[in-house]
Amino acid sequence: MLALRLTRAARPAVQLRRLLVAAASAGTGLLLLSSLGHALAHPEAADAAALRLAWCAAPLAATVYLALAVARTDPGTRPRPGLSAVGLGPARLMAVSALTTALSCSLGSLLALLVFLHLRGDLTGLPFDGAAAGLLAAGLPLPVPAAATLLTVLPVTATAAVAVALRPRDPRPPVRVPRRFGRFGAAGGSAGKETFGAYGRFGTRLPQAPGDGSTDAPGDRRTATTALLEAEGDPPAPENAPEPPAPDTDSPAGLPWGVALVTAGLAAQAYAGRSAPVPVLTVLLGWLLTGTGLVLAGPGLTHLCGRLLQAGRPGALRLLAGRGLMAEAARIGRPLGVVCAVASAGCALTALSGGPAPAFGPLSALGALVVGGATLATLLTAAVEARQYRAGHTAALLRLGARPALLRGAAALRAAVLPALFGPLVLAIAALSALPLSR
């Protein structure tokens, strides 16, 4: 009930993102049901039916990734002060996010089932003069357990992914208590932390004013001061404490691995192009390695864009835009790498087919639309998440006197520099992927 109330009371932008998840779920569910219909219409071609079902893994993964990105940016399920007092702790909010994701994906799966039954003619007769009868096995009985199993794959997978990604984590690192030894080396128990109330109880260890004959050691006086400050909510810095580390401005660690995987994928595709019968598994392995490499290299390339913006003698605009890209590299770099992987694969397939769309059927076009639309929506959702996390810094800059036009210019510069680097990279990788196979 709480998930339904939060879903109904959300803002229009949040509702739009949830509707995008439902639409992607509907497209994926229709593709899964179409593979079932092909298997029913052609029982002798089991390999072709299994291949169609395997191709549904790409839209399924893209939809789950979109659902996870939408769950991360949902403001209704974000931990806020005071929610734990009414029973809405981190675990409960994670459960609400998972239930909201399950509702959106279930709505999409139900819509896919209705469209599938309508195209088969099970509801109001065959539409479009029976054009989809051969694809969806119209006239044959539909196995309900198989259809229900296929439709529940996406909601269950997306809900489990959201629950795992948003599970409560302890932000404090584990404290290592040093081992104590008693007399003559005997192991002793660790001493518990002494509270301020226990320190001053019955006046046994009250600190005395200087010069009145007190025999307290400097360590005791420091213990009393530390306990008092901890009780007031302002713990002091320990003696000889190291300075806080500087912000991490190094490139993400996945860039070398991403470059290595992209190189290995292109090499596998070049090896496959040398054989007379092109091995399909080798080509698929090469594309998989290339896509995985782009995903891993996305944060590092985004970080590199930020560094290039600050090259030379940067002004306030370039400095602000570059620092913003470096700070957001880990958040928007991976979705950007996924978009680049999908775009490069699409460009390579278009180059191999010899034209824009004659070689693609309606189901292939639907799969490409689901994968491309879901990855692009995931990138936009990640940009919204980065904007939410940057809201505090933006407000601080405005309070310091920064002009709103400067902030808008920095955002526009960040949005313009990314396609300038990733666009030629995508085209180059697509050309290298299609070149060995087009001979």
JOKAMO-V477208 format. One record per helix or strand of 2 or more residues. SS is the DSSP state (H for helix, E for strand). FROM is the first residue (numbers start at 1). TO is the last residue. Records with the same first field share a line. If there is no record, write none. Layout:
SS: FROM-TO + FROM-TO
//
This chain:
H: 2-8 + 12-41 + 46-72 + 75-77 + 84-86 + 90-120 + 128-130 + 133-136 + 144-165 + 183-185 + 196-199 + 201-203 + 218-231 + 254-273 + 280-309 + 316-327 + 329-353 + 362-389 + 391-399 + 404-435
E: 180-181 + 187-188
//
